[in-house]
Amino acid sequence: MAHVRLAVLSAAAAATLALSGCGGSSEAAGEPTTAASVTIDHAQGTTVVPVDPQNVFTFDLGALDTLDALGVDVAGVPQGTLPAQLSDYEGGDTANIGSMKEPDFEAIAAAEPDLIIISGRVADSYDQLSEIAPTIDLSVDAADPIASFTEHTEALGRIFDLEDEVTERLANLQSGISETKEAAASAGNGLVLLTSAGEVTAYGSGSRFGLIHDVLGVEPAADVKSEGTHGEAVSFEYIADVNPAHLFVIDRDAAVGEAGAAGAAVLDNELVNGTDAAKNDAVTYLDSASWYLIGYGLNNLDAMVSAVNEAVAA
């Protein structure tokens, strides 16, 4: 991943900031760089973005959470699966720009946004969206999530002229991470599980939920194999054999509003109940929407860290 870099792009009244996100091909979007623009290197290229854009659309709920935390107005979001934490953007004056995975290109074009923010779920639509308005892909790199998230958040701070606020919030977040990591050092190992339609998958280091191990310091209870956003399918016998000191459970069905047995019901059996985690009341049912849908946002990440802190410091 590229790192945030600063470059003077104009000799006009204000300097332009050149920012780096994830590395990728260089493909400019928007008008030529001026003193009122910032250039963002992101997961799919380099995009020129106007400073303090007024008509902002985002498909990335983590970015929505960050902008909400910073008091930035967001004009358009995908409707239908917004979690309670972001329910203020459900309907009303907020434009419906499609679903979490399928943009409504016609509605987006008609609304003439100044900036579109995307991430993994609609990453394949980058080229089409870039034809409508400057588009940036703020997908978080699971291999180094905090560095990636920090770069993205600092970029948003500069775009909206909120650098001081971002610096303060990131410092507070880092303090919480350090506190949790210290508590986790003596808390024993842990296993992250996701339940969906009665099935169970496990996630380990480097996965979409690797925050628990890679950043917050919970020792992995097993060498879980997973690729991308998908975990490793596991059995109840596997969970019993691993015998983690802590279980962290995410209920996908609850997150996306699908019918199905709750995570607690799926795991309520003799094998799982025989683990040290269950016997010691160390099974933590994480907020499903927070972990599965929103992810890396300023308010939400603070809540995620706090949830793990509460579990390992108990």
N, C-alpha and C positions, 0 to 999 in steps of 0.2 A: 504494500500500500504506500502511496506517495504521502509525503508529509506536508503540513500547512506551510506555504511559502508566501512571502510578501514581495510584490514587485511594483514599482512605480509605473503606471500605465498611461499617465497623462500629466502634463505640466499645468493643467488647469487648476481651479481653486482648491480641489481636494485630490489627494492621491487615491489611486485605485488599489485595492488589495487583491493579490493573487493567492487563491486558496487551494489547498490540495485535499482531496478525499481519496477514494480508492483509485489506483492507477487504471489506465485504460487507453483506448485510442483517442486521438485528438480530433474533435469535431465540434467546431464553434456553433453556437446557436444564439439567435438574437442579433441586435444591432452591434456595430463596431464599438469597441471599448471606449468609454468616455470617463470623465471624472465622476460620473454618477453611476458607475457600474463596478461590479466585482467579477472576477473570473474564477470559476470553480472547476477544479479537476475532480472528477468523481468516478464512479464505477464504470461508466460507459463513455467517457470522453471529457471534453472541456467546454463549458457553457458560460457565456457572458450573461450575467443576471443584473437587472436594474437594482440600484440601492433603494431600500425601503419600498418594495413592490406593494401595491395596494390590493390587487385582486389575486390572491394566492389560493391555489388548489393543491391538496396533498392526498395521495393514496397511502402514504406511510403514516400509520397511526402513532408511531414513536415520534416522528417529526411533529405531528399534530399535538401530541402531549407536550413536547418541548415548546412549541409556539404558544400554546395555551398557558404554560407556566410563565412565559415571558410577556404575556399580555398582548400578543400579536393577533390581529384579526385574521381568521381564515375563512375564505368565502365559499370554498367548495370541497366536499369530502364524499367518499363513497357511502351510500346509505344502506340500511338494512341490518348491519351487524355491528353497529357501534356499541361498545361496552358502556356500562353505567357511568364510568369515570369521564366519558366524553359525550354524554347524552345531550349536552347543550348544543351540539352540532347536528342533532337529529331533526331534520325538517326545518320549519321556520324560514328564516332568510338564507339559510345555508343551501347552496346549490347542490343538487344530486348529480355527481359526475360519473355514476356507474356503480359497479360492485367492487369488492376488494380485489377481484381478479380480472374484471372486464370493464375497461373504461367505456364511457359513452362519448365517443369522439365527436358526434354531432353536437351534443349539449355543451361539451367543453369548448369547441370552436365558437359556438354562438355566444358564449359568455366572455370570450376574449380575456383569458387570464394573463397576468404579468409574469407568473412563475408557476411551474408545476413541479411538485416533488413526488418522486416514486421510490419504490424499493423492490425487493425480490418478487412479490406477487404479481406485479405488472411490468417487470423488467423487460419482457419481450415487446412491450408497446412503446419503448423509448423512442424509436425512430419516428413513429406516427405522431406521438405527442410533441416531439421536438419541432415538427412542422407547424404546430399550432402556436407554441409559446416556448420560451426558454425552459428547459426541463433538466433536472438534476436527479441522479440516482444515489440516494443516501443509504444504500444497503450496508448494514454493519458487518464487518469482517469477523466471523466467528473465531478466527485464529488469534485475533487481538482485539477483542470487542471494546474494551474501554478506551484504548488509543483511537480506534475508529470512531467511536461515539463522540469522544472529545473533539476530534477534528471536525466532525459534522456539526456539532453544537457551536463550536467557535466560528465556523463558517456562517451559520445562521445568525449568530450574534453580530457578525460584521455586516451581513446583508441588511439586517434591520437596525443597525447602529445601536446594539445593545451589548457591547463588549464587556462593560463593567458588570452588568447583571449576570452574564454568562460566567465570567471568571469567579464571581462569588458563589454561584450555585455549584459549579464544578468543584470548587475547593471544599464546600460542605459535603458534597457527595464523596469525595476522596477520603474525607475524615470518617464517614460511615463505613466505607469499604475497609479502611485500615482497622477500625474497631472490630468489624465482623471477622476479618481474617485472623486477628489475634485470638478471638474467642474460638474460632474453628480449629485452631492449632491443637487444642486439647479436648475436642468434642467427639473424636472418633470419626469413622468413615461414613460415607453416605451414598445412596443410590437414587438417581432421578428417574421417575417413571411417568409415562403418559398413558392414560386410559382412553380408549375410543371404541365405541360399539362393542364393549365387552372384552376387547383385546388389550394387551399391555405391551408397551415398548419401553426400552431403557435408553437413556442418553448419558454420554460420558464426556470426558475432556474434549474440547474442540468442537462440540456440537452446538446446536442452537440454544441449549440450556447450560452450556459449559461455564457460564458465569459462576455457577455454584462451586465448581471445582477450580477453574483456571484463575478466577479473580478473587473469589471470597475464601478460597483455601480449604474447602471441605475435601478431605482425602477421598478419592474414588474408591468405592467398595469393590469394584471389578473393572476389568479392562473391556469396556463396552465398545463394540464396533458399530459405527454409524457413519452414514454419508449424508452430507448436506443437511436438509431439514428433517430427514427420516432417521428414526432411532432403530435400535436392534430389537426385533420381536423376541420376547422372553416369556417363559412359563412361570407359574407359581413355584414350581420345583426349583427353578433357577434362582428366584428371589430367596427361597429358603436356604439354598446352598450358599449363596453369597452372604446371607445373614448380616445385612448392614446395621450399623448402629443408628443411622438416621435414614428415613425414607422421605423423599420430597415428591409429592404427587400432583400432577396437572391433569385436569379432566377436560379433554378436548370437546366432548359433546356439550358440556356446560358452556364452554367458551363460544362456540359457534351456534348455540341454540338448537342442537339436534337432539332428538329423543334418544334415550339410552340410559342404562344403569349408571348411577352416580359412581364416581371413582371409589368412594368409600365402600359401596356395595360390591363393586368388582373385586376389591382386595380383601373383603371380609370372608376369609376362609382359614382353615386350620394351618396351612403352610405359611401364609403371610403372617398370621397371628402368632406364630411361633418364633418369629425373628426377634432379635434384640430390640430393634426399633419399635415393634408393636408392644412388646412386653414392658418397655421402658417409657411408653407414651411419647415416643419420638417420631411419630408419623405426622408430617406437616402437609396439609392439603393447601397448596398454594393457590392464590387467586388466579383462576384459569384465564380470564380475559386479560389480566395484567401480563401474564407470562406468555400466553399463546398468541394473543392478538396485538397488543400494544408494544411490548418489549422495551427497546431503548429510547426512552423519553426522559426529560429532566425530572418531572414529578414521579413518573412510573418507576424509573430505575431506583430512585430513592426508596420507594415502597418495596421494591423487590429485595433490595439490600436489607432493609429493615426486617422483612419477613424471615430471611435466612438468619439474620442476627438473633432474632427472638428464638429461633429453633436451636441454634448451637450454643447460645448463652444460657439456656434454661438449666 
